[in-house]
Amino acid sequence: MLVSGLLTGARARAPLRASLLETWRLRGRTASSYSASSEPSKVRALIYGNHGDPAKVIQLKNLELTAVEGSDVHVRMLAAPVNPADINMIQGNYGLLPKLPAVGGNEGVGQVVAVGNSVSGLKPGDWVILTSAGLGTWRTEAVFSEEALIQVPKDIPLQSAATLSVNPCTAYRMLMDFEQLQPGDSVIQNASNSGVGQAVIQIASALRLKTINVVRDRPDIQKLRNKLKDLGADYVLTEEELRMPETKAIFKDLPLPRLALNCVGGKSSTELLRHLAPGGTMVTYGGMAKQPVTASVSLLIFKDVKLRGFWLSQWKNNHSPGE
């Protein structure tokens, strides 16, 4: 598991990424220098014993690898990202908190090294991802139960495999579960350049849905517009552009959105609501602005908009693995 692999695609703040990278450099060899051996001295993990600032509470430590028996699967981690939920969990500000001390990371891809005698669906060499959060992926190796793993193809890019279980799944479920969208319908979202946002764009395009994608302004905004449009975005607007009267011209060519996806909160979510079709739904799955979602009385009464929330971990708890 390369350090670059661990941090690839990270959406955490840059200082945190630098701190984690420095932790690996200063406290031991990089994980890529370790084999798939189960010797305790060769299993490293980023562990936190209490909640707080990740840059201060995370430590690089040795772990003992338990014996592989029954339905156990020995996995060598290949890559694991840093997601906002990982940071929130370490800070203690998340809906699911593992027992401390805990290994950081909720997502990643690994390769099977060995299996117990009761394992029937996996074999050494298979690539696997985890089915649930809180199991700890920021480590070089681990022993998981077979039911905690899902096999994935080995011919997909490593970064895609490592980030497959959270963002794309969140995007798909939100597009499918809240409104009965048909080809030609439109969806509006903020944080459109996030992992979930980019997945929404690609899945919506495949479903022939139109997307209105809101992002924060930046010096290289045209570069970002081009990137998102290459993924299939129909419109890419800054937060400021969304507030302009000229934005109404967009809806001459497509229907008002029946679904809004909010990962920011505050004024950004209010703007999404203003552009929602009567009876439409805004789904909140994040709060990057750390500000409340505010809906005016007039929108609730006269447009009958609906406010919903989505958390992938809860969805998994409410549904069987085959769904």
ABEGO torsion letter per residue (X at the ends): XBAAAAABGBABBAAAAAAAAAAAAAAEBBAAABBABABAAABBBBBBABBEBAAAABBBBBBBBBBBBEABBBBBBABBBBBAAAAAAAAGBBABBBBOBBBBEABEBBBBABBBAABAABBBGBBBBBABBGAEABBABBBBBAAABBBBBAABBAAAAAAAAAAAAAAAAAAAAABBBBBGBBBBBBGAABAAAAAAAAAAAAAGBBBBBBBBBBAAAAAAAAAAAAAGBABBBBAAAAABAAAAAAAAABBBBABBBBAAEEAAAAAAAAABBBGBBBBBABBAAGBBBBBBAAAAAAAGBBBBBBBAAAAAAABBAAX
